[in-house]
Amino acid sequence: MKYQVAIIGGGPAGYTAAEAAGKAGLSVVLFEKQSLGGVCLNEGCIPTKTLLYSAKTYDAARHASKYAVTVSEASFDLSKIIARKQKVVRKLVLGVKGKLTAHGVNIVQGEATIINKNTVQCSGETYECENLILCTGSETFIPPIPGVDTVPFWTHRDALDNKELPASLAIIGGGVIGIEFASFFNSLGVQVTVIEMLDEILGGMDKELSALLRAEYAKRGIKFMLSTKVVSLAEASSEDGKPQVQVNFENAEGTGSVLAEKLLMSVGRRPVTKGFGLENLELKRTERGNICTNEQMQASAPGVYICGDLTGYSLLAHTAVREAEVAVHTILGKKDVMSYWAIPGVVYTNPEIAGVGQTEESLQMKGINYRVVKLPMAYSGRFVAENEGVNGVCKLLIADDETIVGAHILGNPASEIITLAGMAIELKLTTEAWKKIVFPHPTVSEIFKEAL
C-alpha cells in the first residue's frame, strides 16, 4: 500500500489533484468519507444552481408576455424540481468517478486518519505515501445564538432537499448562500426575510452593485434587515396553531422579532480541521489559525500540501481546482505558482452579479488610486434584446498605470462573461491593450468594449 500521492478529501481540490497526478503517471490513493465531488457537487454549487435554473425558467414563463409570447398558466412541481436536482448530481458524481478510475486512482471510501506525513490509516488499513495533499473542505458554521439548540432550523443541505414550500422563511445571513436561497424561494412565492449583521448584503462583492441587487429583490417582496444582530431564537405558534420560529433581533432602531414558518441558518462556512489527525503534523499556522502555505500550496512539513477550503482563504470551488493543479505541478517538478489576483466571485441570482479583482472598498482600504468607468448594461444590444425592462451595470476599476484591477457586473449572464475581465486583470492588460481584442457582435460581453 505504497503511493506517490495520497489525497484526503474528494471535493473539487481532491478530485482535481487525483486526476492530474494519475494522468501524469503517479500512483494515487484518494480517501473520501462521503460522496465524491464534496460539498460543491453534492450539496453546494451544482444542486443550488440546478434549483435556481428551475426558478429562473419559471420566472421566464410567468413574464413571457414581455417578449410577445403567451404562456396560459405557468406552474411548478417542487418535488420534481428536487428530483431533477438529484439526477444532475448523480450524473456528475459518476462522471468524476469515471475520470478518476480511467487515470488509475485508487478511491478508498472511508474516514482517513493522518499518522504522520507519510502514513495514513483508513478502515483498519495502513497506506504509505511520498506526498500528502489535504483537501478536507469546509462545513456550515452554526453561530452560538441563545436558543439555537431549542428550535428547528435548516442548513443549506436541508433547504436543498425540502419538498414542501413554507409560507414564510427567515434567513440569518445575507451572504452568497443566503441570497441565492432567498432568490429561489422568492421566485416560488415564499415570503422571505433576510437578516444581515453587516450594513449590506454580499460582503466582499461590490457594494454599489450589491445594493442595486437588493433593491431589485426588495421590489419582488423580499424584506431585508441590515445592520441587524440576531440575539436569540425561540419556538412560537401562528394564529392557526402552526409551529413557527421567533427570531429576536436588535439594531439601531431598537429590538424586535420576526416570525417565520422555517428558519435557514446561513452565516458562513469554516474549514474542516478536526477528525482526521491534522494535529499530528504540527503545521505552522497564521494568526487567524489557518494553515500557512507558500505559493506552491506547500505547508511547513515537507511533502504536505493544503488545497481548497482548508486553506481558509477563498472557499470557492474554482480556487480549489487551481490550487490543486499548482500542488500537483510542484510534485511533478513543474514550475507553477498560485495567484489570487483575479479570482471571480459569482452570485447566481436573477439577475446574476459577478466580480473579479479588487473592489472600490478594497482599493480604498489599501490606499491604491483608481478611477471608475461605469456603464448601463443597455449599452450592449444583445443585453437589451434579451432583458426587456431590466436594468444592469458594468463597472471597471482602472489603476493609474491604466491596467484593469477590478470588474463588476450586475445583469445576465454575468457569470459567463466575468472571465474575460479576469483574464485582463491576471495578465495585467492596460485599457489600450484590452481594447484591441475583437469582441463578437452582438454579445453581452461587448459591454466591456463599450466601457473601454
C-alpha positions in Angstrom: 0.0 0.0 0.0 2.7 2.5 -1.1 1.7 5.5 -3.2 3.5 8.5 -4.5 0.5 10.7 -3.7 -2.2 10.3 -1.0 -5.1 12.7 -1.0 -7.7 13.2 1.8 -11.0 14.7 0.5 -12.7 14.1 -2.8 -14.1 17.6 -3.5 -13.0 19.9 -6.3 -9.5 20.2 -4.9 -9.1 16.5 -4.1 -10.5 15.0 -7.3 -8.7 17.6 -9.5 -5.4 16.7 -7.8 -6.1 13.0 -8.1 -6.9 13.2 -11.8 -3.9 15.4 -12.6 -1.5 13.2 -10.6 -2.9 10.0 -12.1 -2.8 11.4 -15.6 0.9 12.2 -15.1 1.6 8.6 -14.2 1.9 8.9 -10.4 0.4 6.2 -8.1 -2.5 7.9 -6.3 -4.9 7.0 -3.5 -7.9 9.2 -2.7 -9.8 9.0 0.6 -13.4 10.2 0.7 -15.7 9.6 3.7 -18.9 10.6 2.0 -19.5 11.2 -1.8 -17.1 12.1 -4.5 -17.5 15.7 -5.5 -17.5 17.0 -2.0 -19.9 19.8 -0.8 -19.7 21.6 -4.2 -21.1 18.8 -6.3 -23.4 17.1 -3.7 -24.8 19.9 -1.6 -23.4 23.2 -2.9 -22.6 24.7 -6.3 -24.2 22.3 -8.6 -27.5 21.4 -6.8 -28.2 25.1 -5.9 -27.7 26.2 -9.5 -30.0 23.4 -10.7 -32.7 24.7 -8.4 -32.1 28.3 -9.4 -32.3 27.4 -13.1 -35.7 25.9 -12.5 -36.8 29.0 -10.6 -35.4 31.2 -13.4 -37.3 29.2 -16.0 -40.5 29.6 -14.0 -39.8 33.4 -13.8 -39.3 33.5 -17.6 -42.6 31.6 -18.2 -44.5 34.0 -15.9 -43.1 37.0 -17.6 -43.1 35.6 -21.2 -45.6 38.3 -22.3 -42.8 40.9 -22.2 -41.4 39.0 -25.3 -44.7 38.7 -27.1 -45.0 35.0 -26.0 -48.2 33.8 -24.4 -48.0 31.2 -21.6 -51.5 30.3 -20.5 -50.6 29.2 -17.0 -47.1 28.8 -15.5 -46.8 26.4 -12.6 -44.1 24.2 -11.0 -43.8 20.9 -9.2 -41.3 21.3 -6.3 -40.8 17.5 -5.8 -39.9 17.2 -9.5 -37.5 20.1 -9.2 -35.8 18.3 -6.3 -35.8 15.0 -8.2 -34.1 16.7 -11.2 -31.5 18.2 -8.9 -30.7 14.8 -7.6 -30.5 13.3 -11.1 -28.0 16.0 -12.2 -25.9 15.4 -9.1 -25.8 11.6 -9.6 -24.8 12.1 -13.2 -21.9 14.4 -12.4 -20.7 12.3 -9.4 -20.5 9.3 -11.7 -18.6 11.4 -14.2 -16.0 12.3 -11.6 -15.6 8.7 -10.6 -15.2 7.6 -14.2 -12.4 10.1 -14.8 -10.5 9.1 -11.7 -10.8 5.4 -12.4 -9.7 6.0 -16.0 -6.4 7.5 -14.7 -5.7 4.7 -12.2 -6.7 6.5 -9.0 -7.4 4.1 -6.1 -10.6 5.5 -4.5 -11.0 4.5 -0.8 -14.3 5.1 0.8 -13.9 5.8 4.5 -12.6 8.2 7.1 -8.9 8.6 6.8 -6.6 9.5 9.7 -3.1 11.0 9.4 -0.5 9.2 11.5 2.4 11.3 10.1 3.2 13.0 6.8 4.0 9.7 5.2 1.4 7.4 6.8 -2.5 7.4 6.6 -4.9 4.9 8.1 -8.4 4.1 6.9 -10.8 1.3 7.8 -8.0 -0.6 9.5 -5.6 -0.4 6.6 -2.3 1.5 6.5 -1.2 3.5 3.5 2.2 4.9 2.9 2.8 8.0 0.7 5.6 10.2 -0.5 3.4 13.2 -0.8 0.2 14.1 1.2 -2.4 16.5 -0.2 -5.1 17.7 2.3 -8.4 18.8 0.8 -10.9 18.3 3.6 -13.1 21.3 2.7 -15.4 23.3 4.9 -18.6 22.9 7.0 -21.5 25.1 7.8 -20.9 27.4 10.8 -23.7 27.5 13.3 -23.3 30.6 15.5 -23.9 30.2 19.3 -27.1 32.2 19.3 -29.1 31.7 22.5 -31.9 29.3 21.8 -30.3 27.8 18.7 -30.4 24.3 20.3 -34.2 24.6 21.1 -35.5 25.5 17.6 -35.7 23.5 14.3 -33.7 25.2 11.5 -32.5 24.4 8.0 -28.9 24.4 6.8 -28.3 24.7 3.1 -28.4 20.9 2.9 -31.9 20.8 4.4 -33.2 23.6 2.1 -31.9 21.7 -1.0 -33.9 18.6 -0.2 -37.1 20.2 1.1 -40.2 19.1 -0.9 -42.8 21.3 0.7 -42.8 25.1 0.4 -43.1 27.0 3.7 -45.4 30.0 3.7 -42.6 32.1 5.2 -38.8 31.8 5.5 -36.4 33.8 7.7 -32.7 33.6 6.6 -30.0 34.6 9.0 -27.1 35.7 6.9 -27.1 37.8 3.7 -24.0 36.2 2.1 -23.9 34.3 -1.2 -25.7 31.2 0.0 -28.4 33.1 1.9 -29.1 35.4 -1.1 -29.2 32.5 -3.6 -31.8 30.7 -1.5 -33.7 33.9 -0.9 -33.9 34.3 -4.7 -35.1 30.7 -5.2 -37.8 30.7 -2.6 -39.0 34.2 -3.5 -39.4 33.1 -7.1 -41.6 30.2 -5.9 -43.9 32.5 -3.9 -42.4 32.2 -0.3 -42.4 35.3 1.9 -38.7 35.8 2.6 -36.9 37.9 5.3 -33.1 38.2 5.2 -31.4 39.3 8.4 -27.8 40.5 8.0 -25.4 41.9 10.6 -23.4 44.0 8.1 -24.7 47.2 6.5 -25.0 45.5 3.1 -25.7 42.0 1.7 -23.0 40.0 -0.2 -20.0 41.2 1.8 -16.9 41.1 -0.4 -18.8 41.9 -3.5 -19.0 45.4 -5.0 -21.2 47.4 -2.5 -22.9 49.6 -5.1 -24.0 46.6 -7.2 -25.0 44.6 -4.2 -27.3 47.4 -3.1 -28.8 47.6 -6.6 -29.5 43.8 -6.5 -31.0 44.1 -3.0 -33.3 46.9 -4.3 -34.5 44.7 -7.1 -35.3 41.9 -4.8 -37.0 44.2 -2.3 -39.4 45.2 -5.2 -40.1 41.5 -5.6 -41.2 41.3 -1.9 -38.1 40.1 0.0 -37.6 42.0 3.3 -34.1 42.9 4.1 -33.0 43.8 7.6 -29.4 45.2 7.5 -27.1 46.1 10.4 -29.3 43.8 12.5 -28.0 41.3 15.1 -29.9 38.2 16.0 -29.9 38.0 19.8 -32.0 34.9 20.4 -34.3 32.2 18.9 -37.4 30.7 20.3 -40.3 28.5 19.3 -43.7 30.1 18.6 -47.0 29.4 17.1 -49.1 31.2 14.4 -52.7 32.2 14.9 -53.8 28.9 13.4 -51.5 26.9 15.7 -48.8 26.0 13.2 -45.3 25.9 14.7 -43.0 28.9 13.9 -39.6 30.2 14.8 -39.3 33.5 16.5 -36.1 35.4 15.6 -35.4 38.1 18.1 -33.1 40.9 16.9 -31.6 44.3 17.8 -30.5 47.2 15.6 -30.2 50.9 15.7 -34.0 51.3 15.9 -34.3 49.0 18.9 -35.4 45.5 19.4 -38.0 43.3 17.8 -38.8 39.9 16.4 -39.5 38.1 13.1 -41.9 35.1 12.9 -41.4 32.5 10.2 -42.5 29.0 9.4 -38.9 28.0 8.6 -35.5 29.3 9.5 -32.4 29.0 7.3 -29.1 29.4 9.0 -26.6 30.8 6.5 -23.9 32.8 8.3 -21.0 31.2 6.5 -18.6 28.2 6.5 -15.4 27.3 8.2 -12.5 24.9 7.2 -12.8 21.3 8.5 -9.7 20.9 10.6 -10.7 18.2 13.1 -11.4 14.5 12.9 -8.6 13.3 10.5 -5.4 13.7 12.6 -4.3 17.1 11.3 -2.8 17.8 14.7 -0.2 15.0 14.2 1.5 17.1 11.6 2.1 20.2 13.8 1.9 22.5 10.8 2.6 26.2 11.1 -0.5 28.4 11.3 -1.4 32.1 10.7 -2.6 34.4 13.5 -6.2 33.5 12.5 -5.5 29.8 12.8 -5.3 29.0 9.1 -2.6 26.7 7.9 0.4 28.5 6.3 1.2 27.6 2.7 3.6 29.0 0.2 2.9 29.9 -3.5 3.1 26.2 -4.4 0.5 25.2 -1.7 3.2 23.6 0.4 2.7 23.5 4.2 5.5 23.8 6.7 6.1 20.0 6.7 8.0 18.8 3.6 5.8 16.8 1.2 2.5 18.1 2.7 0.2 20.3 0.5 -3.0 22.2 1.5 -5.7 22.9 -1.1 -9.3 24.1 -1.2 -11.3 25.4 1.7 -8.9 24.0 4.2 -6.6 27.0 3.4 -9.3 29.2 4.9 -8.5 31.7 2.1 -11.1 31.7 -0.7 -13.7 28.9 0.0 -14.6 28.7 -3.7 -14.5 25.6 -5.8 -12.7 27.2 -8.8 -10.0 28.4 -6.4 -9.6 24.9 -5.1 -9.2 23.5 -8.6 -6.4 25.9 -9.4 -4.7 25.3 -6.0 -4.8 21.5 -6.7 -3.2 22.0 -10.1 -0.4 24.0 -8.6 0.3 21.4 -5.9 0.5 18.5 -8.4 2.7 20.5 -10.8 5.0 21.2 -7.8 5.2 17.4 -7.0 6.0 16.8 -10.7 8.8 19.3 -10.6 6.9 21.7 -13.0 7.3 25.4 -12.1 4.0 26.9 -11.1 2.6 29.4 -8.5 -0.8 30.2 -7.1 -2.2 33.6 -7.9 -5.2 35.0 -6.1 -5.1 38.3 -8.0 -8.1 37.5 -10.2 -10.4 35.0 -8.6 -14.0 35.6 -9.9 -17.0 35.6 -7.5 -20.5 35.0 -8.7 -23.9 35.1 -7.1 -26.4 33.1 -9.3 -29.5 35.2 -8.6 -31.7 36.5 -11.4 -30.2 38.9 -12.4 -26.7 37.5 -11.7 -24.0 39.6 -10.1 -20.3 38.8 -10.6 -17.0 40.5 -9.8 -13.3 39.8 -10.2 -10.2 41.5 -8.8 -10.4 44.5 -6.5 -13.5 46.3 -5.3 -13.7 50.0 -4.6 -13.7 49.2 -0.9 -10.6 47.0 -1.1 -8.7 49.6 -3.2 -9.6 52.4 -0.7 -8.5 50.2 2.2 -5.2 49.6 0.5 -4.7 53.2 -0.4 -4.5 52.5 -4.2 -5.5 55.2 -6.6 -8.1 54.2 -9.2 -10.8 55.6 -11.5 -14.2 54.1 -12.2 -15.7 53.6 -15.6 -19.4 52.6 -15.3 -22.0 51.9 -18.0 -25.6 50.7 -18.0 -25.8 47.2 -19.5 -28.2 48.7 -22.1 -25.1 49.7 -24.0 -25.0 46.1 -25.1 -27.5 45.5 -27.9 -27.7 41.8 -27.0 -28.5 42.6 -23.4 -31.4 44.9 -24.5 -32.7 42.2 -26.8 -32.8 39.5 -24.1 -33.6 41.6 -21.0 -36.9 43.5 -21.6 -37.4 46.2 -19.0 -34.4 45.1 -16.9 -31.5 47.3 -15.9 -27.9 46.4 -15.2 -24.5 47.9 -14.6 -20.9 47.2 -15.7 -18.2 48.8 -13.7 -14.4 48.7 -14.4 -11.8 49.8 -11.9 -8.6 51.2 -13.6 -5.3 51.9 -11.9 -3.1 54.9 -12.5 -1.0 52.9 -14.9 -4.1 52.1 -17.0 -4.2 48.4 -16.0 -7.6 46.9 -15.2 -7.6 46.0 -11.5 -11.3 45.2 -10.9 -14.5 44.4 -12.8 -18.1 44.1 -11.6 -21.3 43.3 -13.4 -25.0 43.2 -12.5 -27.0 41.6 -15.2 -27.3 38.3 -17.0 -25.2 36.4 -17.9 -22.6 38.0 -15.6 -21.3 34.5 -14.6 -20.4 33.7 -18.2 -18.6 36.9 -19.2 -16.7 37.8 -16.0 -13.8 35.5 -17.0 -12.9 37.9 -19.8 -12.3 40.6 -17.3 -10.5 38.1 -15.1 -8.1 37.3 -17.9 -7.4 41.0 -18.4 -6.7 41.5 -14.7 -4.5 38.4 -14.4 -2.5 39.3 -17.5 -2.3 43.0 -16.3 -3.7 44.3 -19.5 -4.0 48.0 -20.0 -7.1 49.6 -21.3 -5.4 50.2 -24.7 -4.3 46.5 -24.9 -7.7 45.1 -24.0 -9.5 47.5 -26.4 -7.6 45.8 -29.3 -9.3 42.5 -28.6 -12.1 41.8 -31.1 -15.4 41.0 -29.4 -18.1 39.2 -31.4 -21.3 41.1 -32.1 -23.9 41.0 -30.8 -22.9 39.7 -27.4 -23.4 40.9 -23.9 -19.6 40.7 -23.4 -19.3 43.7 -25.7 -20.2 45.8 -22.6 -16.5 45.6 -21.8 -15.6 47.0 -25.2 -18.1 49.8 -24.7 -16.7 50.6 -21.3 -13.2 50.6 -22.6 
